[in-house]
Amino acid sequence: MKTTFLFRRPLVASSLLVVTVVLAIALAGPLLAPHDPLAINQNAVNQASSTQYLLGTDEFGRDILSRLLVGIRPTILVAVISTIIAAIGGTACGIVGAYSRPVLAFFVMRGVDIMLSFPAILLALLAVGFWRSGVVSLSVVIGIIFIPQFARVAQSATLQVIRQEFVEAEHAMGARYLRVVLRAILPNILSPLVVQATLTIAAAILLESGLSFLGLGIVPPEPSWGQMIGTARGYLSQNPMYVVWPSVCLALTVLAINVLGDALRDHLDPRLREN
């Protein structure tokens, strides 16, 4: 191709810039925060934007900008860790469902179907109700919830790969099951799995934010964007911009990741590539 798909699509380039900035903030947020995000100032409650507090303050007089900069880290951690858990578990289930004994494949995929029949937010609410809230518990819960999506993608891709001649050649040479999976199947199904991982990160961010919005996610006073949106609902009359800033940040981040996921799918799938 004469030019890369990135530079031919300004929206993708803009989304990549947004995601890069978000990741940089997640890594260096505490260093960039102009104030202590946990410091309470009763003399500056629900203030509008000012030279001292660029985005205003919350109900405890805490700097909203500082809390935004620090609040993205737990969300990104949960999204990345849960996606890794879902990718490993879902890929294993999908390969087993397509390339194993029929009885085992049947029970594995029926379990996947059962999980897919429930809304993700409902499963998350049921699970976090029994666990202590926090990054680790949220990561495990959300990771398990998204295993079925990876399983379906992996199963579909594996069913196509196992019909190829190089897999039959491995069988002809007497290769064991694990060798065929690691040497012939897994490397050839990575492309759709990478795309699924990108989309799952965006979905995990939304799910974590939804749980934090409901008070079942990141434990206060540690900030997170979903938690800030949920709290800000009660102060719309005093400080309407309080809810705007985390909402805009969350929407832009999820939109940028989804755009990158769609672009990556178009780039990796020969049938969808632009000429």
Accessible surface in RSA format (square Angstrom, percent):
REM  Atomic radii and reference values for relative SASA: ProtOr
REM  Chains: A
REM  Algorithm: Lee & Richards
REM  Probe-radius: 1.40
REM  Slices: 20
REM RES _ NUM      All-atoms   Total-Side   Main-Chain    Non-polar    All polar
REM                ABS   REL    ABS   REL    ABS   REL    ABS   REL    ABS   REL
RES MET A   1   145.35  75.3  62.34  41.3  83.00 197.6  72.10  61.3  73.24  97.0
RES LYS A   2   210.78 102.8 170.34 104.5  40.44  96.3 121.26 109.1  89.52  95.4
RES THR A   3    68.81  48.9  61.36  62.2   7.45  17.8  63.55  85.4   5.26   7.9
RES THR A   4    71.46  50.8  69.38  70.3   2.09   5.0  70.23  94.3   1.23   1.9
RES PHE A   5    44.77  22.4  44.77  27.7   0.00   0.0  44.77  27.1   0.00   0.0
RES LEU A   6    37.34  20.8  37.34  26.7   0.00   0.0  37.34  26.2   0.00   0.0
RES PHE A   7   156.41  78.3 129.09  80.0  27.31  71.1 131.82  79.9  24.59  70.4
RES ARG A   8    88.52  37.2  59.91  30.5  28.61  68.1  52.14  71.3  36.37  22.0
RES ARG A   9    61.02  25.6  58.98  30.1   2.05   4.9  16.65  22.8  44.38  26.9
RES PRO A  10   102.26  74.5  96.80  88.2   5.46  19.8 101.85  84.1   0.40   2.5
RES LEU A  11   113.80  63.4 108.30  77.5   5.50  13.8 111.75  78.5   2.05   5.5
RES VAL A  12     2.19   1.4   2.19   2.0   0.00   0.0   2.19   1.9   0.00   0.0
RES ALA A  13    37.10  34.1  30.26  46.7   6.84  15.6  31.14  43.9   5.96  15.8
RES SER A  14    60.21  50.9  55.85  74.5   4.36  10.0  29.54  62.9  30.67  43.0
RES SER A  15     5.72   4.8   3.92   5.2   1.80   4.1   1.70   3.6   4.02   5.6
RES LEU A  16    73.77  41.1  73.77  52.8   0.00   0.0  73.77  51.8   0.00   0.0
RES LEU A  17   118.24  65.8 114.56  82.0   3.68   9.2 117.87  82.8   0.36   1.0
RES VAL A  18    46.31  30.5  43.73  39.6   2.57   6.2  46.26  40.2   0.05   0.1
RES VAL A  19    22.81  15.0  22.54  20.4   0.27   0.7  22.81  19.8   0.00   0.0
RES THR A  20    73.92  52.6  71.73  72.7   2.19   5.2  59.70  80.2  14.22  21.5
RES VAL A  21    71.08  46.8  69.10  62.6   1.98   4.8  71.08  61.8   0.00   0.0
RES VAL A  22    14.45   9.5  13.89  12.6   0.57   1.4  14.45  12.6   0.00   0.0
RES LEU A  23    82.18  45.8  81.91  58.6   0.26   0.7  81.93  57.5   0.25   0.7
RES ALA A  24    52.50  48.3  46.16  71.2   6.34  14.4  51.11  72.0   1.39   3.7
RES ILE A  25    37.81  21.5  37.74  28.1   0.06   0.2  37.74  27.2   0.06   0.2
RES ALA A  26     7.54   6.9   5.92   9.1   1.63   3.7   5.92   8.3   1.63   4.3
RES LEU A  27   144.43  80.4 126.73  90.7  17.71  44.5 127.53  89.6  16.90  45.5
RES ALA A  28    30.46  28.0  30.16  46.5   0.30   0.7  30.46  42.9   0.00   0.0
RES GLY A  29     0.44   0.5   0.00   N/A   0.44   0.5   0.44   1.2   0.00   0.0
RES PRO A  30    67.32  49.1  47.18  43.0  20.13  73.2  48.79  40.3  18.53 115.1
RES LEU A  31   157.93  88.0 126.31  90.4  31.62  79.5 129.81  91.2  28.12  75.7
RES LEU A  32    99.23  55.3  78.58  56.2  20.65  51.9  81.99  57.6  17.24  46.4
RES ALA A  33    19.42  17.9   1.84   2.8  17.58  40.0   1.84   2.6  17.58  46.6
RES PRO A  34    74.99  54.7  37.55  34.2  37.45 136.1  49.21  40.6  25.79 160.3
RES HIS A  35    60.06  32.8  49.27  34.2  10.79  27.6  37.23  38.4  22.83  26.6
RES ASP A  36    84.50  59.2  69.37  69.0  15.14  35.8  31.01  73.0  53.49  53.3
RES PRO A  37    21.58  15.7  21.58  19.7   0.00   0.0  21.58  17.8   0.00   0.0
RES LEU A  38    83.90  46.7  70.76  50.6  13.13  33.0  71.00  49.9  12.89  34.7
RES ALA A  39    49.74  45.7  38.29  59.1  11.45  26.0  47.02  66.2   2.72   7.2
RES ILE A  40   102.73  58.5  69.59  51.8  33.14  79.9  69.63  50.1  33.10  89.8
RES ASN A  41    48.75  33.6  45.14  43.6   3.61   8.7  17.09  41.1  31.66  30.6
RES GLN A  42   125.76  70.3 104.62  76.5  21.14  50.3  56.43 120.1  69.33  52.6
RES ASN A  43   140.64  97.0 111.57 107.8  29.06  70.0  31.45  75.7 109.18 105.5
RES ALA A  44     4.38   4.0   3.99   6.2   0.38   0.9   4.38   6.2   0.00   0.0
RES VAL A  45    58.07  38.2  38.75  35.1  19.32  46.5  38.75  33.7  19.32  52.4
RES ASN A  46    25.44  17.5  12.12  11.7  13.32  32.1   5.65  13.6  19.79  19.1
RES GLN A  47    68.36  38.2  63.84  46.7   4.52  10.8  24.91  53.0  43.45  33.0
RES ALA A  48    74.70  68.7  62.11  95.9  12.59  28.6  64.81  91.3   9.90  26.2
RES SER A  49    66.12  55.9  39.60  52.9  26.52  61.1  30.41  64.8  35.71  50.0
RES SER A  50    46.69  39.5  31.86  42.5  14.83  34.2  43.20  92.0   3.49   4.9
RES THR A  51   138.82  98.7 114.03 115.6  24.79  59.1  88.01 118.2  50.81  76.8
RES GLN A  52   111.15  62.2  94.95  69.4  16.20  38.6  35.71  76.0  75.44  57.2
RES TYR A  53    14.20   6.6  13.99   8.0   0.22   0.6   4.63   3.5   9.57  11.8
RES LEU A  54   106.67  59.4  97.13  69.5   9.55  24.0  97.62  68.6   9.05  24.4
RES LEU A  55    32.63  18.2  30.36  21.7   2.27   5.7  30.36  21.3   2.27   6.1
RES GLY A  56     0.23   0.3   0.00   N/A   0.23   0.3   0.23   0.6   0.00   0.0
RES THR A  57     0.00   0.0   0.00   0.0   0.00   0.0   0.00   0.0   0.00   0.0
RES ASP A  58     0.15   0.1   0.15   0.1   0.00   0.0   0.15   0.4   0.00   0.0
RES GLU A  59    22.02  12.6  12.25   9.3   9.77  23.3   6.83  13.2  15.20  12.4
RES PHE A  60    85.84  42.9  85.84  53.2   0.00   0.0  85.84  52.0   0.00   0.0
RES GLY A  61     1.96   2.4   0.00   N/A   1.96   2.4   0.00   0.0   1.96   4.4
RES ARG A  62    21.02   8.8  20.27  10.3   0.75   1.8   0.75   1.0  20.27  12.3
RES ASP A  63     3.14   2.2   0.87   0.9   2.27   5.4   0.25   0.6   2.88   2.9
RES ILE A  64     0.12   0.1   0.12   0.1   0.00   0.0   0.12   0.1   0.00   0.0
RES LEU A  65    36.33  20.2  36.33  26.0   0.00   0.0  36.33  25.5   0.00   0.0
RES SER A  66     0.00   0.0   0.00   0.0   0.00   0.0   0.00   0.0   0.00   0.0
RES ARG A  67     5.26   2.2   5.26   2.7   0.00   0.0   0.06   0.1   5.20   3.2
RES LEU A  68     8.10   4.5   7.56   5.4   0.55   1.4   7.79   5.5   0.32   0.9
RES LEU A  69    24.83  13.8  24.35  17.4   0.49   1.2  24.56  17.3   0.27   0.7
RES VAL A  70    24.17  15.9  23.95  21.7   0.22   0.5  24.17  21.0   0.00   0.0
RES GLY A  71     0.00   0.0   0.00   N/A   0.00   0.0   0.00   0.0   0.00   0.0
RES ILE A  72     0.60   0.3   0.60   0.4   0.00   0.0   0.60   0.4   0.00   0.0
RES ARG A  73    88.42  37.1  88.12  44.9   0.30   0.7  32.28  44.1  56.14  34.0
RES PRO A  74     4.48   3.3   4.18   3.8   0.30   1.1   4.48   3.7   0.00   0.0
RES THR A  75     0.00   0.0   0.00   0.0   0.00   0.0   0.00   0.0   0.00   0.0
RES ILE A  76    18.72  10.7  18.72  13.9   0.00   0.0  18.72  13.5   0.00   0.0
RES LEU A  77    79.70  44.4  79.41  56.8   0.28   0.7  79.70  56.0   0.00   0.0
RES VAL A  78     0.00   0.0   0.00   0.0   0.00   0.0   0.00   0.0   0.00   0.0
RES ALA A  79     0.06   0.1   0.06   0.1   0.00   0.0   0.06   0.1   0.00   0.0
RES VAL A  80    58.04  38.2  57.51  52.1   0.53   1.3  57.62  50.1   0.42   1.1
RES ILE A  81    66.13  37.6  66.11  49.3   0.02   0.0  66.13  47.6   0.00   0.0
RES SER A  82     0.36   0.3   0.03   0.0   0.33   0.8   0.29   0.6   0.07   0.1
RES THR A  83     7.26   5.2   7.26   7.4   0.00   0.0   7.26   9.7   0.00   0.0
RES ILE A  84    93.22  53.0  90.63  67.5   2.59   6.2  93.22  67.1   0.00   0.0
RES ILE A  85    52.84  30.1  48.65  36.2   4.19  10.1  51.37  37.0   1.47   4.0
RES ALA A  86     0.00   0.0   0.00   0.0   0.00   0.0   0.00   0.0   0.00   0.0
RES ALA A  87    27.47  25.3  26.52  40.9   0.95   2.2  26.81  37.8   0.66   1.7
RES ILE A  88   120.90  68.8 113.30  84.4   7.60  18.3 118.92  85.6   1.98   5.4
RES GLY A  89    20.13  24.8   0.00   N/A  20.13  24.8  19.02  52.2   1.11   2.5
RES GLY A  90     0.00   0.0   0.00   N/A   0.00   0.0   0.00   0.0   0.00   0.0
RES THR A  91    16.48  11.7  16.48  16.7   0.00   0.0  12.86  17.3   3.62   5.5
RES ALA A  92    54.09  49.7  46.08  71.1   8.01  18.2  53.46  75.3   0.63   1.7
RES CYS A  93    38.60  29.2  36.36  40.6   2.24   5.3   2.21   5.6  36.39  39.2
RES GLY A  94     0.00   0.0   0.00   N/A   0.00   0.0   0.00   0.0   0.00   0.0
RES ILE A  95    11.05   6.3  11.05   8.2   0.00   0.0  11.05   8.0   0.00   0.0
RES VAL A  96    38.30  25.2  38.30  34.7   0.00   0.0  38.30  33.3   0.00   0.0
RES GLY A  97     9.65  11.9   0.00   N/A   9.65  11.9   0.00   0.0   9.65  21.6
RES ALA A  98    15.61  14.4   0.00   0.0  15.61  35.5   2.60   3.7  13.01  34.5
RES TYR A  99    34.11  15.9  30.45  17.3   3.65   9.5  26.58  20.0   7.52   9.3
RES SER A 100    37.41  31.6   6.59   8.8  30.82  71.0  18.10  38.5  19.31  27.1
RES ARG A 101   197.68  83.0 193.05  98.4   4.63  11.0  65.31  89.3 132.37  80.2
RES PRO A 102   111.29  81.1 101.13  92.2  10.16  36.9 107.38  88.7   3.91  24.3
RES VAL A 103   104.58  68.8 101.10  91.5   3.48   8.4 104.58  90.9   0.00   0.0
RES LEU A 104    94.52  52.6  91.81  65.7   2.71   6.8  93.79  65.9   0.73   2.0
RES ALA A 105    13.09  12.0  12.45  19.2   0.63   1.4  12.74  17.9   0.35   0.9
RES PHE A 106   107.08  53.6 102.43  63.4   4.65  12.1 106.96  64.9   0.11   0.3
RES PHE A 107   135.52  67.8 125.09  77.5  10.43  27.1 125.39  76.0  10.12  29.0
RES VAL A 108    34.84  22.9  25.86  23.4   8.98  21.6  32.24  28.0   2.60   7.1
RES MET A 109     5.25   2.7   5.25   3.5   0.00   0.0   5.25   4.5   0.00   0.0
RES ARG A 110    89.30  37.5  88.86  45.3   0.44   1.0  46.39  63.4  42.91  26.0
RES GLY A 111    30.86  38.1   0.00   N/A  30.86  38.1  28.24  77.5   2.61   5.9
RES VAL A 112     7.25   4.8   6.26   5.7   0.98   2.4   6.49   5.6   0.76   2.0
RES ASP A 113    46.23  32.4  38.97  38.8   7.26  17.2  26.33  62.0  19.90  19.8
RES ILE A 114   108.68  61.8 105.93  78.9   2.76   6.6 108.68  78.3   0.00   0.0
RES MET A 115    57.98  30.0  53.47  35.4   4.51  10.7  28.50  24.2  29.48  39.1
RES LEU A 116    74.79  41.7  48.00  34.3  26.79  67.3  50.81  35.7  23.98  64.5
RES SER A 117    82.64  69.8  44.15  58.9  38.49  88.7  48.40 103.1  34.24  48.0
RES PHE A 118    94.35  47.2  85.65  53.1   8.70  22.6  87.02  52.8   7.33  21.0
RES PRO A 119    77.19  56.3  64.92  59.2  12.27  44.6  76.33  63.0   0.86   5.4
RES ALA A 120    32.41  29.8  24.21  37.4   8.20  18.7  25.29  35.6   7.11  18.8
RES ILE A 121    69.33  39.5  67.89  50.6   1.44   3.5  67.89  48.9   1.44   3.9
RES LEU A 122    74.95  41.7  74.37  53.2   0.57   1.4  74.95  52.6   0.00   0.0
RES LEU A 123    37.86  21.1  35.10  25.1   2.76   6.9  35.14  24.7   2.73   7.3
RES ALA A 124     0.00   0.0   0.00   0.0   0.00   0.0   0.00   0.0   0.00   0.0
RES LEU A 125    60.98  34.0  52.20  37.3   8.78  22.1  52.52  36.9   8.46  22.8
RES LEU A 126   102.13  56.9  97.53  69.8   4.59  11.5 101.22  71.1   0.91   2.4
RES ALA A 127    34.20  31.4  24.63  38.0   9.57  21.8  33.40  47.0   0.80   2.1
RES VAL A 128     7.10   4.7   2.41   2.2   4.69  11.3   2.51   2.2   4.59  12.4
RES GLY A 129    59.59  73.5   0.00   N/A  59.59  73.5  26.23  72.0  33.37  74.7
RES PHE A 130   174.96  87.5 140.45  87.0  34.51  89.8 147.31  89.3  27.65  79.1
RES TRP A 131   122.00  49.0 106.62  51.6  15.38  36.1  84.87  45.2  37.14  60.2
RES ARG A 132   219.45  92.1 198.20 101.0  21.25  50.6  81.03 110.7 138.42  83.9
RES SER A 133    30.51  25.8  18.50  24.7  12.01  27.7   8.05  17.1  22.46  31.5
RES GLY A 134    20.83  25.7   0.00   N/A  20.83  25.7  20.83  57.2   0.00   0.0
RES VAL A 135    36.20  23.8  31.08  28.1   5.13  12.4  31.08  27.0   5.13  13.9
RES VAL A 136   118.03  77.7 115.19 104.3   2.84   6.8 117.08 101.7   0.95   2.6
RES SER A 137    15.26  12.9  12.36  16.5   2.90   6.7  12.53  26.7   2.73   3.8
RES LEU A 138     0.14   0.1   0.14   0.1   0.00   0.0   0.14   0.1   0.00   0.0
RES SER A 139     1.25   1.1   1.25   1.7   0.00   0.0   1.25   2.7   0.00   0.0
RES VAL A 140    43.30  28.5  43.30  39.2   0.00   0.0  43.30  37.6   0.00   0.0
RES VAL A 141     6.55   4.3   4.33   3.9   2.22   5.3   6.31   5.5   0.25   0.7
RES ILE A 142     0.00   0.0   0.00   0.0   0.00   0.0   0.00   0.0   0.00   0.0
RES GLY A 143     0.00   0.0   0.00   N/A   0.00   0.0   0.00   0.0   0.00   0.0
RES ILE A 144    81.72  46.5  81.72  60.9   0.00   0.0  81.72  58.8   0.00   0.0
RES ILE A 145    11.68   6.6   8.16   6.1   3.52   8.5   8.16   5.9   3.52   9.5
RES PHE A 146    13.86   6.9  13.86   8.6   0.00   0.0  13.86   8.4   0.00   0.0
RES ILE A 147    30.24  17.2  30.24  22.5   0.00   0.0  30.24  21.8   0.00   0.0
RES PRO A 148     1.29   0.9   1.29   1.2   0.00   0.0   1.29   1.1   0.00   0.0
RES GLN A 149    57.62  32.2  53.70  39.2   3.92   9.3  28.88  61.5  28.74  21.8
RES PHE A 150     0.45   0.2   0.45   0.3   0.00   0.0   0.45   0.3   0.00   0.0
RES ALA A 151     0.00   0.0   0.00   0.0   0.00   0.0   0.00   0.0   0.00   0.0
RES ARG A 152    81.49  34.2  78.26  39.9   3.23   7.7  40.31  55.1  41.18  25.0
RES VAL A 153    39.22  25.8  34.09  30.9   5.13  12.4  38.44  33.4   0.79   2.1
RES ALA A 154     0.00   0.0   0.00   0.0   0.00   0.0   0.00   0.0   0.00   0.0
RES GLN A 155    28.80  16.1  28.80  21.0   0.00   0.0   0.01   0.0  28.79  21.8
RES SER A 156    57.92  48.9  53.73  71.7   4.18   9.6  29.40  62.6  28.52  40.0
RES ALA A 157    14.24  13.1   9.40  14.5   4.83  11.0  13.49  19.0   0.74   2.0
RES THR A 158     0.00   0.0   0.00   0.0   0.00   0.0   0.00   0.0   0.00   0.0
RES LEU A 159    63.55  35.4  63.47  45.4   0.09   0.2  63.47  44.6   0.09   0.2
RES GLN A 160   109.54  61.3 106.77  78.0   2.77   6.6  29.71  63.2  79.83  60.5
RES VAL A 161    13.48   8.9  12.95  11.7   0.53   1.3  13.48  11.7   0.00   0.0
RES ILE A 162    41.62  23.7  30.50  22.7  11.12  26.8  30.50  22.0  11.12  30.2
RES ARG A 163   162.81  68.4 139.94  71.3  22.87  54.4  62.79  85.8 100.02  60.6
RES GLN A 164    83.85  46.9  81.74  59.7   2.11   5.0  10.91  23.2  72.94  55.3
RES GLU A 165   145.42  83.5 141.10 106.7   4.32  10.3  54.43 105.3  90.99  74.3
RES PHE A 166    86.81  43.4  79.95  49.5   6.86  17.8  84.32  51.1   2.49   7.1
RES VAL A 167     0.00   0.0   0.00   0.0   0.00   0.0   0.00   0.0   0.00   0.0
RES GLU A 168    99.77  57.3  94.68  71.6   5.09  12.1  32.25  62.4  67.52  55.1
RES ALA A 169    49.56  45.6  41.85  64.6   7.70  17.5  48.74  68.6   0.82   2.2
RES GLU A 170    22.65  13.0  22.65  17.1   0.00   0.0   2.30   4.4  20.36  16.6
RES HIS A 171    85.85  46.9  67.97  47.2  17.88  45.8  54.11  55.8  31.74  36.9
RES ALA A 172    92.31  84.9  47.64  73.5  44.67 101.6  60.65  85.4  31.66  83.9
RES MET A 173   138.65  71.8 100.31  66.4  38.33  91.3  68.65  58.4  70.00  92.7
RES GLY A 174    60.17  74.2   0.00   N/A  60.17  74.2  34.80  95.5  25.37  56.8
RES ALA A 175    23.25  21.4   1.38   2.1  21.87  49.7   8.53  12.0  14.72  39.0
RES ARG A 176   201.55  84.6 194.02  98.9   7.53  17.9  70.47  96.3 131.08  79.4
RES TYR A 177   101.05  47.2  90.84  51.7  10.21  26.6  92.44  69.5   8.60  10.6
RES LEU A 178   115.80  64.5 114.26  81.7   1.54   3.9 114.26  80.2   1.54   4.1
RES ARG A 179   103.58  43.5  96.94  49.4   6.63  15.8  35.94  49.1  67.64  41.0
RES VAL A 180     0.39   0.3   0.39   0.4   0.00   0.0   0.39   0.3   0.00   0.0
RES VAL A 181    12.81   8.4  12.81  11.6   0.00   0.0  12.81  11.1   0.00   0.0
RES LEU A 182    92.13  51.3  80.98  57.9  11.15  28.0  80.98  56.9  11.15  30.0
RES ARG A 183   144.34  60.6 123.17  62.8  21.16  50.4  35.93  49.1 108.41  65.7
RES ALA A 184     4.46   4.1   1.79   2.8   2.67   6.1   4.46   6.3   0.00   0.0
RES ILE A 185     0.00   0.0   0.00   0.0   0.00   0.0   0.00   0.0   0.00   0.0
RES LEU A 186    51.16  28.5  51.16  36.6   0.00   0.0  51.16  35.9   0.00   0.0
RES PRO A 187    71.06  51.8  50.90  46.4  20.16  73.3  51.86  42.8  19.20 119.3
RES ASN A 188    77.91  53.7  51.18  49.5  26.73  64.4  11.53  27.8  66.38  64.2
RES ILE A 189     0.10   0.1   0.00   0.0   0.10   0.2   0.10   0.1   0.00   0.0
RES LEU A 190    88.35  49.2  88.15  63.1   0.21   0.5  88.15  61.9   0.21   0.6
RES SER A 191    50.19  42.4  45.90  61.3   4.29   9.9  17.24  36.7  32.95  46.2
RES PRO A 192    52.00  37.9  42.88  39.1   9.12  33.1  49.53  40.9   2.47  15.4
RES LEU A 193    13.73   7.6  12.37   8.9   1.36   3.4  12.66   8.9   1.07   2.9
RES VAL A 194    70.31  46.3  67.36  61.0   2.95   7.1  70.01  60.8   0.31   0.8
RES VAL A 195    12.61   8.3  12.61  11.4   0.00   0.0  12.61  11.0   0.00   0.0
RES GLN A 196    29.70  16.6  28.73  21.0   0.97   2.3   1.77   3.8  27.93  21.2
RES ALA A 197    24.84  22.8  24.84  38.3   0.00   0.0  24.84  35.0   0.00   0.0
RES THR A 198    25.47  18.1  23.93  24.3   1.54   3.7  14.74  19.8  10.74  16.2
RES LEU A 199    56.26  31.3  52.41  37.5   3.85   9.7  52.68  37.0   3.58   9.6
RES THR A 200     2.80   2.0   0.57   0.6   2.23   5.3   2.35   3.2   0.45   0.7
RES ILE A 201    44.59  25.4  44.59  33.2   0.00   0.0  44.59  32.1   0.00   0.0
RES ALA A 202     1.53   1.4   1.47   2.3   0.06   0.1   1.53   2.2   0.00   0.0
RES ALA A 203    37.06  34.1  30.40  46.9   6.65  15.1  34.10  48.0   2.96   7.8
RES ALA A 204     0.00   0.0   0.00   0.0   0.00   0.0   0.00   0.0   0.00   0.0
RES ILE A 205     0.00   0.0   0.00   0.0   0.00   0.0   0.00   0.0   0.00   0.0
RES LEU A 206    92.27  51.4  85.17  60.9   7.10  17.9  85.43  60.0   6.84  18.4
RES LEU A 207    14.34   8.0   9.52   6.8   4.81  12.1  14.06   9.9   0.28   0.7
RES GLU A 208     0.00   0.0   0.00   0.0   0.00   0.0   0.00   0.0   0.00   0.0
RES SER A 209     4.14   3.5   3.55   4.7   0.59   1.4   3.80   8.1   0.33   0.5
RES GLY A 210    24.71  30.5   0.00   N/A  24.71  30.5  23.89  65.6   0.82   1.8
RES LEU A 211     0.00   0.0   0.00   0.0   0.00   0.0   0.00   0.0   0.00   0.0
RES SER A 212     3.60   3.0   0.00   0.0   3.60   8.3   0.36   0.8   3.24   4.5
RES PHE A 213    62.17  31.1  52.47  32.5   9.69  25.2  52.47  31.8   9.69  27.7
RES LEU A 214    97.75  54.4  67.76  48.5  29.98  75.4  73.25  51.4  24.50  65.9
RES GLY A 215    64.77  79.9   0.00   N/A  64.77  79.9  34.77  95.4  29.99  67.2
RES LEU A 216    59.46  33.1  59.41  42.5   0.05   0.1  59.45  41.8   0.01   0.0
RES GLY A 217     1.77   2.2   0.00   N/A   1.77   2.2   0.00   0.0   1.77   4.0
RES ILE A 218     6.58   3.7   1.64   1.2   4.94  11.9   1.67   1.2   4.91  13.3
RES VAL A 219    75.54  49.7  69.76  63.2   5.78  13.9  71.20  61.9   4.33  11.8
RES PRO A 220    88.24  64.3  75.37  68.7  12.87  46.8  75.60  62.4  12.64  78.6
RES PRO A 221    77.35  56.4  75.90  69.2   1.44   5.2  77.19  63.7   0.16   1.0
RES GLU A 222    76.64  44.0  74.88  56.6   1.76   4.2  27.52  53.2  49.12  40.1
RES PRO A 223     2.39   1.7   2.34   2.1   0.05   0.2   2.34   1.9   0.05   0.3
RES SER A 224     0.00   0.0   0.00   0.0   0.00   0.0   0.00   0.0   0.00   0.0
RES TRP A 225    12.53   5.0  12.53   6.1   0.00   0.0  12.53   6.7   0.00   0.0
RES GLY A 226     1.08   1.3   0.00   N/A   1.08   1.3   1.08   3.0   0.00   0.0
RES GLN A 227    17.46   9.8  16.05  11.7   1.41   3.4  10.92  23.3   6.53   5.0
RES MET A 228     3.52   1.8   1.77   1.2   1.75   4.2   3.52   3.0   0.00   0.0
RES ILE A 229    25.72  14.6  25.72  19.2   0.00   0.0  25.72  18.5   0.00   0.0
RES GLY A 230    11.36  14.0   0.00   N/A  11.36  14.0   4.37  12.0   6.99  15.7
RES THR A 231    51.71  36.8  38.74  39.3  12.97  30.9  27.70  37.2  24.01  36.3
RES ALA A 232     0.14   0.1   0.00   0.0   0.14   0.3   0.00   0.0   0.14   0.4
RES ARG A 233   140.11  58.8 127.36  64.9  12.75  30.4  40.50  55.4  99.61  60.4
RES GLY A 234    59.30  73.1   0.00   N/A  59.30  73.1  34.74  95.3  24.56  55.0
RES TYR A 235    60.76  28.4  60.76  34.6   0.01   0.0  26.18  19.7  34.59  42.6
RES LEU A 236    88.91  49.5  81.84  58.6   7.07  17.8  82.00  57.6   6.91  18.6
RES SER A 237   108.63  91.8  67.96  90.7  40.67  93.7  59.42 126.5  49.21  68.9
RES GLN A 238   107.09  59.9  77.77  56.8  29.32  69.8  42.72  90.9  64.37  48.8
RES ASN A 239     6.97   4.8   5.70   5.5   1.27   3.1   1.54   3.7   5.43   5.3
RES PRO A 240    74.89  54.6  74.24  67.7   0.65   2.4  74.24  61.3   0.65   4.1
RES MET A 241    80.76  41.8  80.76  53.4   0.00   0.0  55.27  47.0  25.49  33.8
RES TYR A 242     3.24   1.5   3.20   1.8   0.04   0.1   0.11   0.1   3.13   3.9
RES VAL A 243    28.38  18.7  28.33  25.6   0.05   0.1  28.33  24.6   0.05   0.1
RES VAL A 244    54.43  35.8  51.73  46.8   2.70   6.5  54.43  47.3   0.00   0.0
RES TRP A 245    70.49  28.3  70.39  34.1   0.10   0.2  70.37  37.5   0.12   0.2
RES PRO A 246     0.00   0.0   0.00   0.0   0.00   0.0   0.00   0.0   0.00   0.0
RES SER A 247    40.15  33.9  35.17  46.9   4.98  11.5  30.43  64.8   9.72  13.6
RES VAL A 248    68.59  45.1  65.54  59.3   3.04   7.3  68.59  59.6   0.00   0.0
RES CYS A 249    37.97  28.7  33.65  37.5   4.33  10.2   5.31  13.5  32.66  35.2
RES LEU A 250    19.66  11.0  19.66  14.1   0.00   0.0  19.66  13.8   0.00   0.0
RES ALA A 251    61.26  56.3  49.44  76.3  11.81  26.9  58.23  82.0   3.03   8.0
RES LEU A 252    92.34  51.4  91.11  65.2   1.23   3.1  91.20  64.0   1.14   3.1
RES THR A 253     2.40   1.7   2.40   2.4   0.00   0.0   0.64   0.9   1.76   2.7
RES VAL A 254    12.26   8.1  12.26  11.1   0.00   0.0  12.26  10.6   0.00   0.0
RES LEU A 255   103.22  57.5 100.48  71.9   2.74   6.9 102.77  72.2   0.45   1.2
RES ALA A 256     4.07   3.7   2.64   4.1   1.43   3.2   3.90   5.5   0.17   0.4
RES ILE A 257    12.97   7.4  12.91   9.6   0.06   0.1  12.97   9.3   0.00   0.0
RES ASN A 258    51.12  35.3  51.12  49.4   0.00   0.0  15.29  36.8  35.83  34.6
RES VAL A 259    19.24  12.7  17.78  16.1   1.46   3.5  19.01  16.5   0.23   0.6
RES LEU A 260    33.14  18.5  30.52  21.8   2.62   6.6  30.52  21.4   2.62   7.0
RES GLY A 261     0.04   0.1   0.00   N/A   0.04   0.1   0.00   0.0   0.04   0.1
RES ASP A 262    56.88  39.8  56.65  56.4   0.22   0.5  11.68  27.5  45.20  45.1
RES ALA A 263     0.64   0.6   0.64   1.0   0.00   0.0   0.64   0.9   0.00   0.0
RES LEU A 264    46.23  25.7  46.06  32.9   0.18   0.4  46.07  32.4   0.16   0.4
RES ARG A 265   104.34  43.8 103.76  52.9   0.58   1.4  34.93  47.7  69.41  42.1
RES ASP A 266    27.57  19.3  27.31  27.2   0.26   0.6   8.09  19.0  19.48  19.4
RES HIS A 267    51.88  28.4  48.20  33.5   3.68   9.4  22.85  23.6  29.02  33.8
RES LEU A 268    57.27  31.9  44.54  31.9  12.74  32.0  44.83  31.5  12.44  33.5
RES ASP A 269    30.62  21.4  26.65  26.5   3.96   9.4  14.30  33.7  16.31  16.3
RES PRO A 270   100.26  73.1  82.01  74.8  18.26  66.4  82.61  68.2  17.66 109.8
RES ARG A 271   209.86  88.1 173.16  88.3  36.69  87.4  83.97 114.8 125.89  76.3
RES LEU A 272    84.23  46.9  67.96  48.6  16.27  40.9  72.38  50.8  11.85  31.9
RES ARG A 273   115.38  48.4  96.79  49.3  18.59  44.3  22.14  30.3  93.24  56.5
RES GLU A 274    94.53  54.3  79.47  60.1  15.06  35.9  43.75  84.6  50.78  41.5
RES ASN A 275   193.93 133.7 125.95 121.7  67.99 163.7  69.16 166.4 124.78 120.6
END  Absolute sums over single chains surface
CHAIN  1 A    14407.2      12228.4       2178.9      10075.9       4331.3
END  Absolute sums over all chains
TOTAL         14407.2      12228.4       2178.9      10075.9       4331.3
